[in-house]
Amino acid sequence: MKFVTMLLLLTSLASCFASERESKEASDINLTSKKYFVKGMTCGGCIIGVKMALKKSDELLFEDKDISVGEATIKFKKKDYKGDKTDCAVTSSIEKVTDFKVFLDKEHTKRACGS
C-alpha cells in the first residue's frame, strides 16, 4: 500500500513539473533575450545599482532580467523589443543613474546606443 501511495505521489509530482516546464517553454516562444555588456560593473553593489536603474525606467517593458558582474541579459516580449530603440532605452536607464557604459560586445567596442 505504501508503495502504491508513493508511486501515485511521484507520478503527480512528475506531471506537475512537466506541465510547469511546458508552460515555461510556451511562454518563452513569445520572448526574445538580449545580452548587454556593462563596463565598470564589477561587484555586487554595482549589480544592485543596475537592477534598480532598470526597475526605475518608465520606457522599458521587459519580462525578466539576469544581471551578473559585467553582463545584463534581459528578456523582452517579442512585440516590446524594438531593436536600436530598446537598446538605447536600456543604455539610457543604466547610464543615467550609474557611471557604467553599456556595450553590445564583450570587448567593449560597440556601444549599445550611439557614441
N, C-alpha and C positions, 0 to 999 in steps of 0.2 A: 504494500500500500504506500509506504514512504517513497519507494522508487517511482511509482506512478505519479504521485503528487509532485515529486522533484522534477520528473520529466515534463509534466504539464507546466510547471513554473518556468523551466528553462525554455520551453517552446514559446511561451507567451513573451518572455524577455527577448528572445531572438527575433520574434515577429515585430516587437516594438522597435528594436534597434534598426531592423531592415526598413520599416516604414519611415523612421526618422531620417535615415540615410537617403532614401528615395525622395523624400520631401526636400531635403537639402540640395540634392542633385537637381531636382526640378527647379528650385529657386535659383541655383547657380547658372542655369541656362540663360536667364534674363539679366545676368550680371557681367560686367567687364571689370577686369582688375588692371590697375596701373601702378607701376613702381616708380617712385621718385627717390633720388639720392640727395641727402641733405648734408651739405658741407658745414662742419662745425658742431654737429650734433654728436657729442662724444660720451655722454654719460646719462644716467637715469634721470637726473633733473632736466636735462635737455629734452629727453623723450616726453616728460610730463609737459614741458613748455609747448612742444609741437602738438601734442594731443589737445591741450587747452586752446591753442590757436585755431586748430581745425574745428573744434567744437563751437567756438565763438562765431565762426563765419556764417553770415546770413546768405551768401551767394552759392555755397556748396551744398549739394544734395548727394550724400553718399550713404551706403548701406553698412559698411564695416571698414575698419582700418586696422592695420597691423604695423605698429611703429617699433623699430628697433634702432640700435645705435647706427646712425648714418643712413638709414633707409626708412621710407614710409610707403607701404603698399596699401592702396585704397581701392575698395570695391564700390563701383557705381552701378546703378541700374543702367542698362544699355541706353535707354531713352534719355537719361540725365547726363551721360558723358558726351561732351561737345568738343572733343579734341583740344586744340590750342586754347580755346576759351576756358575750358575746365582746368587745363594745366596752368593757365595764368591765374585762375581763381585760387588754386592750391598754393601757388607761389606767393601770391599776394597775402593770403591768410597767414602763411608761415613767416614771411619776411617782414610783415607789418609789425609783428609783436616780438620777433626774435632777431638775433644778429646772424642767423643762418642764411645760406644761399641754397636754392633748390635747383637741381640739375636732372637731366634725363639719362645720364650715363654715370657709371661708377668712377670714371676718371675725372669727373667734374669739368668737362669741356663743352658740353651742350646745355645751355641754360633752358630751364623748363618754360620760361617766358621771357622773350625779348633779350635785352642786353645782358 
